[in-house]
Amino acid sequence: SDIHVKGALECLDGEEVVFADDSHEPIDLIVWATGDKVSFPFFQDPELRPKDNRFPLFKRMMKPGYDNLFFMALAQPLSTLVNFAEQQSKLVAAYLAGRYALPHKEIVDRKIASDEELYLSHFYDSPRHTMQVDLTIYVDDLLKKIARGEKRAKQPDANVFRSPRAALQAGAL
């Protein structure tokens, strides 16, 4: 099997993960289950450190400026988390395949702010509610965003994601 459970992460070092036991391994995917306390102690970049259990993201999964980092199922949906993550994976799959292009950063920033207001404004301010999402509203908007992003990706000047491997194979690196 290609999936192995490892112990505590110490830090990220280039393409490798350093574990608390001082072992180093190249890792393609990190699954970090945070529960209700949102924290990522292995990230040293302050932009990747939630503040007061808040971590605003585009569609609750993408941080602008971090093209190959996704925070999947980092929410408390008013439905099942599995369905929420499945819906998120549709956008991520299209993005990674180059079929989805993100909007301009200014639009992404405005959407993050408006989503925070939409999802959180009717809850009292508490750490538990910082990740709340109404799944029906979220999925309806997500599907619209995917359709728009797929149209953007077809434009000649589209800024679509290219994995390092794909860019290398295309001679872009």
Residue, then its C-alpha position, 0 to 999 in steps of 0.5 A: s500500500d502507498i498509504h502509511v500512518k506516521g507520527a507527529l510532524e516536526c516541520l516541512d523541509g523542501e520536498e520532505v517532511v521531518f517527523a518528531d522521531d527525526s526521520h525524513e520522507p518525501i511526502d505527496l499528501i498530508v492528512w491532518a485531522t484537527g478536530d474543532k481546534v484548527s492548527f497546523p504547527f508544522f507550517q512556519d509561514p504566518e499566513l498558514r497559521p489560523k488566528d482565533n480558530r479562524f482560517p478564511l479560505f477560498k471555498r473553504m479549501m484554498k489559500p491564495g498564493y499557495d497553488n498546491l495546498f488544499f485544506m479539504a473538509l476543514a469545516q463544520p457542515l450542517s450535513t455530513l463531512v464526507n459529502f462536503a469533502e466530496q463536493q470540494s474534491k470536484l473543484v480540486a480535481a478540475y483545478l489540478a487537471g488544468r480544467y479550472a482557473l481561479p479568478h483574479k486574486e481581488i475577486v478571490d479575496r472578496k469571495i472569501a470575505s463574503d463567504e465568511e459573512l454568509y456562513l458565520s453571521h448568524f452564529y454567535d462568536s465562538p471557536r466552535h462556529t468559526m468553520q460552520v457551513d450550510l452544505t446546500i448553499y455551499v454546494d450551489d455556489l461551488l458548482k457555479k464557481i466550478a462552471r465559471g472556472e472551467k470557462r476561464a480555463k479555456q481562455p488563451d491567457a488562463n492561469v491554470f495550475r500546472s503541477p511541477r511534474a507536468a511543467l517539467q514534462a512540458g519543458a517549462l521548468 
